[in-house]
Amino acid sequence: MTKIIHPYAHRLGILRDWRSRWFAGNAKKNREFIRTDAFIRRFLAKRLRGSYVSHIEIERSQKDLRVQIHTARPGMVIGRSGESATKLKKDLSQFLKSMQLSEVPELRLDIIEVRSPESNAAIVAAQVVESLEKRLPFRRVLKQTIDKVIANRDVKGVRIALSGMLGAASMSRREELKKGRIPLQTFRSDIDYAQEEANLPLGKIGVKVWIYRGDIFEERAS
């Protein structure tokens, strides 16, 4: 078995919380909830590509379904006078109705701004993908992105890995660049991780980003 552990799942219940939170109701609906959440994430990932979405949180109460979109470009998602957000909510509601659910919940949409995009792995990965799809040299993209991320005072270490047919080569390979520390096995280390795919004429290039933002200690009760 592989020894590689997902940095987010490794810290669930310690530093991280689940990104799908449900009201403890009828256990028979769990299968439907899992399928619905997966389809919602897939729909929003396709619809909001290029909007620098960090992550999507889904909360369920007895009747409501709240979707929280964390993005570095809230103005792009909301649109002028909230037109884009209203249209997105309407399309998502129609999408839920077309899934033939046992009960269609009332949808609530929240758009939350990410204050420090340079310390967020998903946004950094999206920036790398955007640069690669513009046909910029991958080594320059790696170096410039790492320099920009490490300049943020909240970041203690960063590592970016690219794999695929880099530089229009005829054989796939892996390139990696790292600055600072990335203590993956320490539970208290605040490590953000993301992976994305860049679509190029020769095929896809995988992008992985690790960002270390220091250690988190529990506050001792006085």
HELIX and SHEET records of a PDB file:
HELIX    1   1 ALA A    9  ARG A   11  5                                   3    
HELIX    2   2 ALA A   27  LYS A   29  5                                   3    
HELIX    3   3 ASN A   30  ARG A   47  1                                  18    
HELIX    4   4 PRO A   74  ILE A   78  1                                   5    
HELIX    5   5 ARG A   80  GLY A   82  5                                   3    
HELIX    6   6 GLU A   83  LYS A   97  1                                  15    
HELIX    7   7 PRO A  117  SER A  119  5                                   3    
HELIX    8   8 ALA A  121  GLU A  133  1                                  13    
HELIX    9   9 PHE A  138  ILE A  150  1                                  13    
HELIX   10  10 LEU A  166  ALA A  168  5                                   3    
SHEET    1   A 4 SER A  20  ARG A  21  0                                        
SHEET    2   A 4 VAL A  53  ARG A  60  1                                        
SHEET    3   A 4 ASP A  64  THR A  71 -1                                        
SHEET    4   A 4 GLU A 106  GLU A 113  1                                        
SHEET    1   B 4 ARG A 173  GLY A 180  0                                        
SHEET    2   B 4 GLY A 157  GLY A 164 -1                                        
SHEET    3   B 4 GLY A 203  ASP A 215 -1                                        
SHEET    4   B 4 SER A 189  LEU A 200 -1                                        
END                                                                             
